[in-house]
Amino acid sequence: MQETQGFLPISGASTSTATLSKKGFGEAIGVSPGRVSQMITAGLPVEPNGRIDPARGRAWVADNVDPNRRRASVDGSPLGFASSRAEREAADAKTARLKAERLEGNLLDRKATLMAIETRARAERDAWISWVNRVAPEVATETNADLGAVVALLDRLVRDQLATLAEMTIEGLAP
Protein backbone atom coordinates (compact mmCIF):
# COMPACT_ATOMS: atom_id res chain seq x y z
CA MET A 1 0.00 0.00 0.00
CA GLN A 2 1.53 3.30 -1.07
CA GLU A 3 1.38 6.43 1.08
CA THR A 4 0.17 9.65 -0.49
CA GLN A 5 2.24 12.21 1.34
CA GLY A 6 1.36 15.84 0.80
CA PHE A 7 -1.97 15.08 -0.88
CA LEU A 8 -5.32 15.22 0.87
CA PRO A 9 -8.30 13.21 -0.29
CA ILE A 10 -11.33 14.95 -1.74
CA SER A 11 -13.86 15.53 1.04
CA GLY A 12 -15.97 12.45 1.64
CA ALA A 13 -13.51 10.19 -0.17
CA SER A 14 -11.99 8.35 2.77
CA THR A 15 -10.25 5.29 1.39
CA SER A 16 -7.50 3.18 2.87
CA THR A 17 -5.01 4.62 0.34
CA ALA A 18 -5.76 8.13 1.63
CA THR A 19 -4.44 7.32 5.09
CA LEU A 20 -0.89 7.84 6.30
CA SER A 21 1.43 5.97 8.61
CA LYS A 22 2.74 7.68 11.76
CA LYS A 23 5.90 8.61 9.89
CA GLY A 24 3.99 9.87 6.86
CA PHE A 25 1.60 11.94 8.96
CA GLY A 26 4.51 13.33 10.98
CA GLU A 27 6.29 14.38 7.77
CA ALA A 28 3.09 15.89 6.41
CA ILE A 29 2.62 18.15 9.43
CA GLY A 30 6.29 18.65 10.30
CA VAL A 31 6.72 16.60 13.48
CA SER A 32 8.58 13.42 14.39
CA PRO A 33 6.95 9.98 14.48
CA GLY A 34 7.53 10.00 18.25
CA ARG A 35 5.47 13.18 18.56
CA VAL A 36 2.72 11.55 16.47
CA SER A 37 2.70 8.64 18.96
CA GLN A 38 2.30 11.15 21.80
CA MET A 39 -0.62 12.74 19.95
CA ILE A 40 -2.23 9.34 19.45
CA THR A 41 -1.96 8.72 23.21
CA ALA A 42 -3.58 12.13 23.76
CA GLY A 43 -6.49 11.24 21.47
CA LEU A 44 -5.44 11.73 17.82
CA PRO A 45 -7.96 9.64 15.85
CA VAL A 46 -6.51 6.62 14.07
CA GLU A 47 -8.07 4.07 11.73
CA PRO A 48 -8.51 0.45 12.92
CA ASN A 49 -5.39 -0.49 10.94
CA GLY A 50 -3.33 2.11 12.90
CA ARG A 51 -3.08 4.57 10.03
CA ILE A 52 -4.14 8.23 10.21
CA ASP A 53 -6.62 10.04 8.00
CA PRO A 54 -4.78 13.31 7.11
CA ALA A 55 -7.87 15.55 7.14
CA ARG A 56 -9.14 14.25 10.49
CA GLY A 57 -5.61 14.28 11.91
CA ARG A 58 -4.95 17.90 10.88
CA ALA A 59 -8.31 18.95 12.30
CA TRP A 60 -7.49 17.22 15.60
CA VAL A 61 -4.07 18.89 15.78
CA ALA A 62 -5.62 22.30 15.05
CA ASP A 63 -8.19 21.78 17.82
CA ASN A 64 -6.02 20.12 20.46
CA VAL A 65 -2.43 21.33 20.14
CA ASP A 66 -1.53 24.75 21.55
CA PRO A 67 -0.73 27.04 18.56
CA ASN A 68 2.13 28.66 20.49
CA ARG A 69 3.84 25.31 20.93
CA ARG A 70 2.93 23.89 17.53
CA ARG A 71 5.58 23.70 14.85
CA ALA A 72 3.32 21.50 12.80
CA SER A 73 1.90 22.55 9.49
CA VAL A 74 -1.80 21.87 9.90
CA ASP A 75 -2.93 24.08 7.05
CA GLY A 76 -0.77 22.44 4.40
CA SER A 77 1.93 25.13 4.27
CA PRO A 78 5.49 23.81 4.52
CA LEU A 79 6.41 25.46 7.82
CA GLY A 80 7.77 22.41 9.53
CA PHE A 81 10.98 21.64 11.33
CA ALA A 82 13.08 21.27 8.18
CA SER A 83 12.35 24.74 6.80
CA SER A 84 12.89 26.39 10.20
CA ARG A 85 16.19 24.63 10.54
CA ALA A 86 17.23 25.61 7.01
CA GLU A 87 16.40 29.27 7.72
CA ARG A 88 18.41 29.18 10.94
CA GLU A 89 21.38 27.54 9.20
CA ALA A 90 21.26 30.12 6.40
CA ALA A 91 21.22 32.96 8.94
CA ASP A 92 24.14 31.38 10.82
CA ALA A 93 26.10 31.04 7.59
CA LYS A 94 25.46 34.68 6.71
CA THR A 95 26.57 35.78 10.19
CA ALA A 96 29.75 33.71 9.93
CA ARG A 97 30.52 35.15 6.49
CA LEU A 98 30.05 38.72 7.75
CA LYS A 99 32.29 38.06 10.78
CA ALA A 100 35.01 36.66 8.52
CA GLU A 101 34.81 39.65 6.18
CA ARG A 102 34.96 42.05 9.14
CA LEU A 103 38.03 40.27 10.55
CA GLU A 104 39.70 40.42 7.14
CA GLY A 105 39.10 44.16 7.07
CA ASN A 106 36.71 44.05 4.12
CA LEU A 107 33.80 45.70 5.97
CA LEU A 108 33.39 49.18 7.42
CA ASP A 109 31.32 50.08 10.44
CA ARG A 110 28.44 52.08 8.96
CA LYS A 111 27.92 54.28 12.01
CA ALA A 112 31.63 55.13 12.35
CA THR A 113 31.94 55.80 8.61
CA LEU A 114 28.98 58.18 8.55
CA MET A 115 30.31 59.96 11.64
CA ALA A 116 33.73 60.37 10.01
CA ILE A 117 32.18 61.74 6.81
CA GLU A 118 30.05 64.20 8.76
CA THR A 119 33.02 65.34 10.88
CA ARG A 120 35.14 65.85 7.76
CA ALA A 121 32.35 67.81 6.02
CA ARG A 122 31.96 70.12 9.03
CA ALA A 123 35.71 70.71 9.20
CA GLU A 124 35.82 71.60 5.49
CA ARG A 125 32.82 73.92 5.84
CA ASP A 126 34.44 75.73 8.78
CA ALA A 127 37.75 75.97 6.90
CA TRP A 128 36.08 77.60 3.88
CA ILE A 129 34.16 80.09 6.02
CA SER A 130 37.32 81.08 7.91
CA TRP A 131 39.21 81.30 4.60
CA VAL A 132 37.09 84.30 3.67
CA ASN A 133 38.40 86.29 6.68
CA ARG A 134 42.01 85.25 5.99
CA VAL A 135 42.01 86.08 2.28
CA ALA A 136 39.74 89.15 2.17
CA PRO A 137 42.35 91.65 3.48
CA GLU A 138 44.88 90.48 0.88
CA VAL A 139 42.31 90.70 -1.94
CA ALA A 140 41.20 94.16 -0.78
CA THR A 141 44.82 95.39 -0.68
CA GLU A 142 45.67 93.97 -4.12
CA THR A 143 42.54 95.39 -5.78
CA ASN A 144 42.30 98.62 -3.77
CA ALA A 145 38.73 97.62 -2.85
CA ASP A 146 36.77 98.22 0.32
CA LEU A 147 37.54 95.44 2.85
CA GLY A 148 33.90 95.21 3.98
CA ALA A 149 32.69 94.79 0.39
CA VAL A 150 35.29 92.11 -0.36
CA VAL A 151 34.43 90.17 2.84
CA ALA A 152 30.70 90.36 2.02
CA LEU A 153 31.22 89.25 -1.59
CA LEU A 154 33.55 86.34 -0.75
CA ASP A 155 31.36 85.25 2.17
CA ARG A 156 28.27 85.14 -0.05
CA LEU A 157 30.05 83.26 -2.84
CA VAL A 158 31.60 80.71 -0.45
CA ARG A 159 28.30 80.07 1.34
CA ASP A 160 26.50 79.63 -2.00
CA GLN A 161 29.12 77.08 -3.05
CA LEU A 162 28.83 75.25 0.28
CA ALA A 163 25.03 75.11 -0.12
CA THR A 164 25.47 73.62 -3.61
CA LEU A 165 27.87 71.00 -2.27
CA ALA A 166 25.51 70.17 0.61
CA GLU A 167 22.73 69.34 -1.88
CA MET A 168 24.95 66.78 -3.62
CA THR A 169 24.07 63.20 -2.64
CA ILE A 170 26.58 60.44 -1.99
CA GLU A 171 25.07 58.51 -4.89
CA GLY A 172 25.92 61.48 -7.13
CA LEU A 173 29.58 61.08 -6.22
CA ALA A 174 29.85 57.41 -7.19
CA PRO A 175 31.61 56.66 -10.49
QUISULSUL-V8091 format. One record per residue. N is the residue number from 0. RES is the residue in one small letter. BURIAL is b if it has 24 or more other ideal C-beta (glycine too) atoms within 12 Angstrom, else e. Layout:
# QUISULSUL-V8091
n & res & burial
N & RES & BURIAL
N & RES & BURIAL
This chain:
# QUISULSUL-V8091
n & res & burial
0 & m & e
1 & q & e
2 & e & e
3 & t & b
4 & q & e
5 & g & e
6 & f & e
7 & l & b
8 & p & e
9 & i & e
10 & s & e
11 & g & e
12 & a & e
13 & s & e
14 & t & e
15 & s & e
16 & t & e
17 & a & b
18 & t & b
19 & l & b
20 & s & b
21 & k & b
22 & k & e
23 & g & b
24 & f & b
25 & g & b
26 & e & b
27 & a & b
28 & i & b
29 & g & b
30 & v & b
31 & s & e
32 & p & e
33 & g & e
34 & r & b
35 & v & b
36 & s & e
37 & q & e
38 & m & b
39 & i & b
40 & t & e
41 & a & e
42 & g & e
43 & l & b
44 & p & b
45 & v & b
46 & e & b
47 & p & e
48 & n & e
49 & g & e
50 & r & b
51 & i & b
52 & d & b
53 & p & b
54 & a & b
55 & r & b
56 & g & b
57 & r & b
58 & a & e
59 & w & b
60 & v & b
61 & a & e
62 & d & e
63 & n & e
64 & v & b
65 & d & e
66 & p & e
67 & n & e
68 & r & e
69 & r & e
70 & r & b
71 & a & b
72 & s & b
73 & v & b
74 & d & e
75 & g & e
76 & s & e
77 & p & e
78 & l & e
79 & g & b
80 & f & e
81 & a & e
82 & s & e
83 & s & e
84 & r & e
85 & a & e
86 & e & e
87 & r & e
88 & e & e
89 & a & e
90 & a & e
91 & d & e
92 & a & e
93 & k & e
94 & t & e
95 & a & e
96 & r & e
97 & l & e
98 & k & e
99 & a & e
100 & e & e
101 & r & e
102 & l & e
103 & e & e
104 & g & e
105 & n & e
106 & l & e
107 & l & e
108 & d & e
109 & r & e
110 & k & e
111 & a & e
112 & t & e
113 & l & e
114 & m & e
115 & a & e
116 & i & e
117 & e & e
118 & t & e
119 & r & e
120 & a & e
121 & r & e
122 & a & e
123 & e & e
124 & r & e
125 & d & e
126 & a & e
127 & w & b
128 & i & e
129 & s & e
130 & w & e
131 & v & b
132 & n & e
133 & r & e
134 & v & b
135 & a & b
136 & p & e
137 & e & e
138 & v & e
139 & a & e
140 & t & e
141 & e & e
142 & t & e
143 & n & e
144 & a & e
145 & d & e
146 & l & e
147 & g & e
148 & a & e
149 & v & b
150 & v & b
151 & a & e
152 & l & e
153 & l & b
154 & d & e
155 & r & e
156 & l & e
157 & v & b
158 & r & e
159 & d & e
160 & q & e
161 & l & e
162 & a & e
163 & t & e
164 & l & e
165 & a & e
166 & e & e
167 & m & e
168 & t & e
169 & i & e
170 & e & e
171 & g & e
172 & l & e
173 & a & e
174 & p & e
